[in-house]
Amino acid sequence: MGLLSGVLLLPLMPVRGVEWVADRLLEAAEREVYDPGTLRARLGELNRAYEAGEIGEEEFERAEEHILDLLEQPAAARPAAPADGGGTDHPYTPDHHPSPGSGS
């Protein structure tokens, strides 16, 4: 990069920094969403909520199917799990069902 282009592109550096941070946050969130340990914990919490009568059968089946679909995805199709094996303390929340590619 030449001196002139470096000076002209200098105002964009904060934008590139924010973009880099956003990319790292997205990668971490995807690893957590697709982590088999997290998915199993969500499935367990879902079963507990259903057995306690906190959610109905239709909602239970819909959420269970979604979680099982995520678990059945080939490992190559999902982001790598965190090395520390973390993420198992995040309970299932009936009002939030992230799906691959939905950006949530």
N, C-alpha and C positions, 0 to 999 in steps of 0.2 A: 504494500500500500504506500503510495507516494505521500509526501508531506502535505500537498494541497488537498488530496482526497481525505487524508486523516483529519485535517482541520475542518473540512466541510462536513464530515460525518460525525464529528465530536458531539454535536447536540443530540444525536441518536443513541449515544451510549447508555443513558439511563433507561431508555425504552428497551434496549437489548438486555440490560440487566434484569428488568422486570420480567421480560419474556423468559429468560433463563430460570428465574426463580419459579415462575408459573409452571414451566415444564417439569421442574423437579417436584413441585407439589402434586402435579397431575400423576407423575410416575409413582409417587409414594401412595397416593390415594388408590390408584389402580392395583398396586401390589396388595394393599389392605383389603380391598373389595374382593379380589380373586384368591386370597390366601385360604387354602383348605382348612386351616385351623379356625380362622374367623368364620368361614361358612358353616363349619360343624357347630361352632358355638351359637351362631344365629339360628341354626336348625334346632338345637336343643332349647334355646329360649322360645322359639316359635312353638315347639311342642308343649313347653311349660305353660305358655300363655293360652294355648288351646285347651289344655286339660283344666286350667283354672277358670275357664269360661270367659277370658278377657277378649277373645276374638271368636268369630263364628267359623263354621265349617268351610264356607266358600272362601273366605279370606285366608284361612289356614291352608287349604289346598292350593290356592293360587300362589301364595308365598312359598310354600314347600316346593312346588314345581319349579319355581324360579331359582331357588337355592340349589336344588338338585341339578338343574340344568347347568348352573355355574360350576358345580362340583364335577360334573361329567365332561366338561370341556377338556380336550387334550391339553396337557401341560404346556405344549408348544404354543397353544393359542392364547394363553393368558400370561400376564407379566410374572416375572420371577417373584417368589415369596421372599419376605425379608429374612436375612440371615439369622436374626435373633429369634425367629419363630413367633414373634409377637402378634398382637392383634386378636387374641382369643378372649379379651375381656370386653369386647364391644357387643352389647346385647342386640337382639333383633328389635327393630322398631316397626310396628305395623304400618305406620304412615309413610315409610320410606323404603322403596324397592328399587335400588339402582340397577340399571340394565346395561349391558355392554354397548358402548357407542352412544349412550343417551346423554353423556356429559354430566350426569348427576351423581 
